[in-house]
């Protein structure tokens, strides 16, 4: 198993490579904070880029989000 990570101010993501039933699998785990006082509308640019990357690379994505909705 190998793990690669990305970190920015409000987003942390890791790409996990592992073997399951003899096949290589890849999975992205992400934790994102979307503050209520952000000037733009959610999701953040970083979150959009991560989703696009996962779609382009055919990766499963699991997101844990703190959205501070009011």
Secondary structure as UniProt FT lines:
FT   STRAND          2..8
FT   TURN            9..10
FT   STRAND          11..20
FT   TURN            21..22
FT   STRAND          23..33
FT   TURN            36..37
FT   HELIX           45..56
FT   TURN            57..58
FT   STRAND          60..66
//
